[in-house]
């Protein structure tokens, strides 16, 4: 496995390009990998969240342009996403872990994973190899390096583990300088209340607007006629 600082640097560099990949392409890549391996604990949450992510992330929303301009509301990934799974997260209860991984990638984030269970880590390595994504989009580092990554400019942190571990990670995030990274916590690995949230994707994205105005001043096309009389 690569060093955490190298993986984080690669993820930062890859994010701008991965974020521009259409949602449908990101989903198809994940689905192909889930069918190839196959991983039921990956495919089930992938198909569940695809129903909602496709609606939330796939197409820009047109907003009224009172002066004639075109306004679009669209989504973008936050940047580098860190997902940490402690020893409680093993293969039998990995569905919650894969749900967070799927949604984070489909939302346009580059993901760095820290997985403590060795069997799950091996499974994740197989998934990374099968996906064959550009360097930096999805990577796995040694579990103990999560502390170093928390001090990096990660834009969202997801923790799967017990309450004490979640609190520890939250304290580390509170003490760091720079941008505040939102924390997603899943402690009920059997019930998965967070992983089964249909709106989970909203935690992994930011909303942006795009305005296009190629008409006259103020956007009113009729103003173009002023001063255009033939002499």
C-alpha positions, 0 to 999 in steps of 0.5 A: 500500500502507498503512503497516506500522504502520497495517496492524498496528494494523488486524490487531490490531483485526480479530483477535478477530472473525476468530478467532471465524469458524468454520473451515469459513467461513474455508476456504470463503472461501479455496477460492472465491478459489482457484477464481476467480482461479485459482491452482494454487499456492494451491489445491494446498496449500490442499486438502492442508492442509484435510484435516488442519486440518479435523480439528485445528481445526474441532471442540472436543474433549470431555474427561472431567469427573470431577466432572460439569462439561463440559470442552472443548479448542479452538484459537485463532489466535495473533494477528497473523502476519507472513509474509516472502518474500525475492527467492528466492520468486517465482511459480514457487516460490510454493507454499510461500508460499501454504501458510503463508498458507493455514494461518495464515488458516485457523488464525484469525490475521490476516496481514501479508505482506512480499513482495519479488518484484514479480510475486508481490506483484501476485498477492497483491494480486489475491488480497486483492481477491478474498477481500474479507475484513474490513479488517485480516485480510489485508494486504500492505505494502512489503517493506522494512517487515518490520524495523518489523513485527518490532518490533511485537507480532507473535505468529508470524513466518514467513520464506521465503528463504535461511539468511542471511536467516532468521538475520538475522530470528531475531536481530531477534526475539531482541533485541526485548522483550515476548512471544517470537514463534515463528519458522517458516523455509522455506529449501528452496523446492523440497522444501518440508519445512515447507510439506508438514508435515501438522501445520503448523497446530499452529504457528499456534495455541494450545490453550485449555480451556473449562469449564462447571459448572452443577451442584452444588458439585463438579459432582456433580448428585446433591448437588442432592438434599440438603436438597430433602426436602418438608416 
